Each structure stands twice: as structure tokens, then as C-alpha cells.
Amino acid sequence: MATYDAGMSKASLGNVPFRVDNCSIERTLGVVGEKWTFLVLREAFSGVRRFADMQAATGAPRQVLSARLTRLVEEGLLRKVPYREPGQRQRDEYRLTEMGRDLYPIMVALMHWGDRYLSEPDGPPVLLTHRGCGALIEQRFRCADGHEVAGPLEVTPLPGPGASVTPEARAGIGGS
């Protein structure tokens, strides 16, 4: 979210009566907001763990892949696990951490969006099914009381406990 500009009209703010300096979306994009990062994560979710396999699956240049893997390890989304093939030097596998696994719903949402708006006429290239029953995976939003939320018009943003609200926005909260 952009920071509040005193010249912004109430209409330009949409249904958000405030702006924060410490936006979680902006921070998240600072970690994962590059194409190669998403492709590395896609492969990690598919069970690819080794550098050469990751490079073959993504097509990423060696230096780019190395930089992305290093960053994902530094940020805590992947962890290195040493392995050694017989007669070879020790190398590292890259495994998702809990923080990395928590990105799965985002990856599925991106895939479903691409399936809906960017797929070929034949349909999506990959279908995700529940291993237990074989049904297609769907994503739904629900509030804490269990009501289904259809979209952004049914959501009210409020300052959270960690919100760093801009001074200009603070002056506008509750004001005219």
C-alpha cells in the first residue's frame, strides 16, 4: 500500500480509511516478488530439492538461481540440507521451511488466476487434486465465524495491532 498523501481524496483511498508505513504486502513482495523466486518455490513445492534439478526445471541462469536460493535461505523460506552422492563432493539440497510452506496458498491462488485468465483454449496445464479423495482443490475465504467471503467488497480493513499509521492518515482517521 502506498503511504497516504494529504492530497488524496477519500474516494482515492477506496474503502481503506488509513494507510500504513509497514505494509505486509510490500514486505512480502520484497522477499518473493521476482519471477525466478516464484519459479524456484513452484519447484520446491513439487518436491525438487537439488540445484541441477531446479535449474533444469526452471531454466534459470546458474547465477540467478544461486542468488535466489541464497536469498530464500537467508529469508528463512528454504533451508539447506547436506547430501553426498557416492564418489562426489558434499552438496546441499533445498527444503521448504514452515515459513516457505505457508506460501502454498499464494502459489495456488496465482496458479488459479493464471488458469482462469491466461490458459490456452484447451484449459489449464496442471490440475491440483486432493490426494485423499481425488477432488479438485478450490480456495475459499471465510471469516473467523465461518461465513464465506466472496470478494474485497465484503472486507473492511482496520488498523492491526502492529500498524504504523502515517501521521497524515492518523489525522484523517475519524476526521472529515
N, C-alpha and C positions, 0 to 999 in steps of 0.2 A: 504494500500500500504506500502510495506516495504520502509524504508528510503534508499536513494541512497548510494551505495557503490562505492568508486572510482575505484574499480577493476571490476565493472560491464561493460560489453561491450555494445555498442549501441544496438546490437541485443538482449541482455538480457533484455533491457528496453522496448522492443516491440515498440509500436508507441507512447510511453509517453517519451518526451524528458526531463522530470524532475520528481522528487519525492518530496512529501510534508511531513512535520513532523506532520501535523494536519489533517490526512486523515478522511473524513466524514464517510467512510465505517467502518473504525476501531472504530471510536467513537460510531457509531450506534450499532455495534456488542457488544460494551462494555455495552450497555443498554439492548439489546434484544437478544443477541447471545446465549441463552441457550434453550434447548428443552422445559422445563417446561414453560418458558416465552412465547414461541410461542403458546403452547397449551392453556395457560391462555388467550392470545389475541384471539386465534381462538374462544374460548367460549364467550368472551366478544363481539366479532363481531356477534356471533349468538344470542346475547341477554341474555346470562347467566350473572347474576349480584351478586348472593349470594354465600358465601363461600361454604356452603354444596353442593349446586348445581354444583359449579365449581369443587369441589373435586370429586364428583360422575362422572362428565363428563370427567375429565382429568385422574383420577386415581392417581393424585399426592399425595404423603405422606403429611399429615397435616402440618408438619414443613416446607417442601419445598414450598407448596402452600402459606403459610403465608409469607414466606420470599420473594417469587416472587411478591405477591400482594403488600407488603410493598415497595419493590423496584420500582414497576411500579407507585405507588402513589408518591413516593419521586422524581422520574424522570419526573413526570407530564403527564404520559400516561393514568393513571386512576385517578379518584377522588372518595373519599368516600362520600356516601350519607346515613345518618342515617335512619333507619326504625325500627318499633316496631310492632311485631305481638301481638294481644290481649293476655294479661297474660304473656308475655315474656319480657325479658330484651331488651334494645335497642341494635341493631346490625347495621352493615354497609353493604350497597350494594356497588359494584364497577362498576363505569360507565366510559366509554371511554371519554377522553377529545378530543379537536380538534387535539392535538399532537398525541394522540393514534389513532384517526380515520384516520389520514394521513398515517398510516402504512397499510391501507387496500390494496392498490395496491401491496405492497410487499407480503402480505399474499396470495393474489390471484395468483401472479406470482409463489410463492413457491408451491401452490396447483396445478397449471397448469403444472409445471415442474414435480412434483410427478405423476400427471395423465399421463403424456407422457412417463416417464421413469420407473416408479415403480408400476403402476397399475396392478391389476390381469388381466388375459386374457379377462374377461367379460367387462372390462372398468373401468372408474373412479367411486369411491363410491359416489361422490356428483357432481351434475351439478349446476352451477350458472346461473340463468336466469334473464333477465331484468323484473322487476315487471310490468312495463308499457306495454310490448308487448309480453313477454314470450321467446324472442330470447336468445340464449346462450351468455354469457358475453365473450368478447375477449379483449385482451390487445394489444395495438399497440403503437409504439413510433413514434413521429413526431417532427420535428424541429419547431422552432418558426414561420417559414414561411409556415408550413403546409405540408412539404414533409415527406413521410413515410420513416422511418429509419429501415432497415432490420436487422442490427446487428452491432457488435462492429467495423467491418472493415469500416463502414460508419461514424464513430465518431472520432473526433480529440480532445483529451484532451488538454486544455490550462490552465495555472495558473489562478485561480479565484482571485477576489479582496482580499479574506481572506487567500490566500495560504501562508504558511510558508515554503518556499522552502529551502531545506537543502543547506548549503554552497557548498558542493561538487557538487550538482545538479546545483546550480546557476552558478558555474564555467563552467559547461558543456553546459548551455543554450547558443546557438549561437556560441559555440566554436567548436573545431574539436575533 
